[in-house]
């Protein structure tokens, strides 16, 4: 009985760790100030005084575009 519980806990922890390892960081976006046109590069919405200018970018400098995800063919 104890070994069955231990195996279940081990399998559950392995599944959870695989899901955590597959997560990717949030993308970065250029945001433009509605007041003076100043550009910033951030991951989160900076507030009502800003509008999204472009993106997404994978880096904190907003210098290289994010790779376009490719479609996966699933054969049925």
Residue frames as qw, qx, qy, qz and C-alpha x, y, z in Angstrom:
[[0.000, 0.886, 0.464, 0.000, 0.00, 0.00, 0.00],
 [0.295, -0.818, 0.096, 0.484, 2.78, 2.43, 0.96],
 [0.427, -0.184, 0.584, 0.665, 4.73, 1.63, -2.20],
 [0.261, 0.613, 0.656, 0.354, 1.68, 2.34, -4.38],
 [0.105, -0.955, -0.228, 0.157, 1.23, 5.76, -2.77],
 [0.418, -0.621, 0.337, 0.571, 4.94, 6.50, -3.15],
 [0.421, 0.145, 0.668, 0.596, 4.87, 5.58, -6.85],
 [0.136, 0.811, 0.536, 0.190, 1.79, 7.76, -7.44],
 [0.238, -0.915, -0.025, 0.326, 3.45, 10.70, -5.70],
 [0.473, -0.369, 0.502, 0.623, 6.62, 10.20, -7.71],
 [0.349, 0.412, 0.675, 0.502, 4.71, 10.10, -11.00],
 [0.000, 0.920, 0.393, 0.009, 2.67, 13.19, -10.08],
 [0.334, -0.799, 0.166, 0.472, 5.80, 15.12, -9.20],
 [0.471, -0.090, 0.608, 0.633, 7.45, 14.08, -12.49],
 [0.247, 0.663, 0.610, 0.357, 4.45, 15.28, -14.51],
 [0.145, -0.955, -0.204, 0.158, 4.36, 18.62, -12.67],
 [0.429, -0.610, 0.338, 0.574, 8.08, 19.18, -13.16],
 [0.439, 0.201, 0.644, 0.593, 7.78, 18.50, -16.91],
 [0.116, 0.844, 0.483, 0.201, 4.98, 21.07, -17.23],
 [0.296, -0.897, 0.015, 0.327, 7.01, 23.66, -15.33],
 [0.516, -0.349, 0.486, 0.613, 10.09, 23.05, -17.45],
 [0.391, 0.413, 0.640, 0.518, 8.17, 23.60, -20.69],
 [0.016, 0.922, 0.331, -0.198, 6.96, 27.08, -19.75],
 [0.549, 0.324, 0.116, 0.761, 8.57, 29.95, -21.65],
 [0.186, -0.395, -0.282, 0.854, 9.08, 33.53, -20.53],
 [0.306, 0.810, 0.426, -0.261, 6.65, 36.25, -21.53],
 [0.549, 0.484, 0.274, 0.624, 7.32, 38.25, -24.68],
 [0.245, -0.478, -0.120, 0.835, 8.49, 41.87, -24.64],
 [0.315, 0.752, 0.511, 0.272, 6.72, 44.73, -26.43],
 [0.233, 0.114, 0.002, 0.966, 7.50, 48.29, -27.42],
 [0.077, -0.785, -0.595, 0.157, 5.07, 50.72, -25.78],
 [0.272, 0.393, 0.143, 0.867, 4.74, 54.33, -26.94],
 [0.092, -0.408, -0.495, 0.762, 3.88, 57.18, -24.57],
 [0.180, 0.759, 0.586, 0.218, 0.67, 58.97, -25.54],
 [0.215, -0.903, -0.118, 0.353, 2.16, 62.14, -24.07],
 [0.037, -0.830, 0.393, 0.394, 5.55, 62.56, -25.73],
 [0.808, 0.494, -0.270, -0.174, 6.00, 59.49, -27.99],
 [0.146, -0.616, 0.762, -0.134, 8.79, 57.99, -25.82],
 [0.845, 0.091, -0.480, -0.217, 9.30, 54.24, -26.48],
 [0.404, -0.510, 0.702, -0.289, 9.91, 51.67, -23.73],
 [0.621, 0.151, -0.743, -0.200, 10.36, 47.90, -23.91],
 [0.382, -0.270, 0.673, -0.573, 8.47, 45.98, -21.20],
 [0.122, -0.090, -0.980, -0.127, 6.65, 42.69, -20.67],
 [0.035, -0.565, -0.770, 0.295, 3.60, 44.05, -18.87],
 [0.078, 0.796, 0.412, 0.437, 1.07, 46.78, -19.69],
 [0.392, 0.054, -0.321, 0.860, 2.61, 50.03, -18.36],
 [0.037, 0.503, 0.521, -0.689, -0.69, 51.86, -17.85],
 [0.388, 0.754, 0.518, -0.108, -3.31, 54.02, -19.52],
 [0.060, 0.883, -0.180, -0.428, -0.80, 56.61, -20.78],
 [0.191, -0.430, 0.781, 0.410, 0.79, 54.08, -23.15],
 [0.839, 0.379, 0.054, -0.387, -0.18, 52.32, -26.38],
 [0.800, -0.137, 0.516, 0.275, 1.41, 49.20, -27.84],
 [0.207, 0.750, -0.374, -0.505, 3.79, 50.17, -30.65],
 [0.710, 0.393, -0.540, -0.221, 5.13, 46.79, -31.85],
 [0.315, -0.385, 0.834, -0.240, 6.28, 43.35, -30.83],
 [0.758, -0.640, 0.123, 0.018, 6.53, 40.68, -29.63],
 [0.375, 0.698, -0.575, 0.206, 10.25, 40.38, -28.96],
 [0.883, -0.223, -0.396, 0.117, 12.09, 37.61, -27.07],
 [0.599, 0.011, -0.325, 0.732, 14.68, 39.96, -25.55],
 [0.261, -0.748, -0.416, 0.446, 14.54, 42.87, -23.09],
 [0.198, -0.388, 0.227, 0.871, 15.99, 45.29, -25.66],
 [0.582, 0.639, 0.394, -0.313, 13.18, 44.72, -28.20],
 [0.020, 0.662, -0.522, -0.538, 15.79, 44.29, -30.93],
 [0.121, 0.153, -0.896, -0.398, 15.07, 40.96, -32.60],
 [0.684, -0.097, -0.150, -0.708, 11.58, 39.70, -33.47],
 [0.640, -0.174, 0.692, -0.285, 10.16, 36.60, -31.83],
 [0.003, 0.113, -0.898, -0.426, 10.27, 33.52, -34.01],
 [0.657, 0.011, -0.162, -0.737, 6.95, 32.75, -35.64],
 [0.588, -0.140, 0.761, -0.234, 5.52, 29.52, -34.22],
 [0.270, 0.202, -0.781, -0.526, 5.28, 26.79, -36.81],
 [0.813, -0.057, -0.008, -0.580, 2.17, 24.73, -37.35],
 [0.279, -0.286, 0.914, -0.072, 2.34, 21.12, -36.25],
 [0.630, 0.081, -0.542, -0.550, 0.84, 18.51, -38.52],
 [0.486, -0.157, 0.758, -0.407, -1.15, 15.97, -36.60],
 [0.386, 0.093, -0.790, -0.468, -1.93, 12.83, -38.57],
 [0.630, -0.076, 0.461, -0.620, -5.19, 11.15, -37.73]]
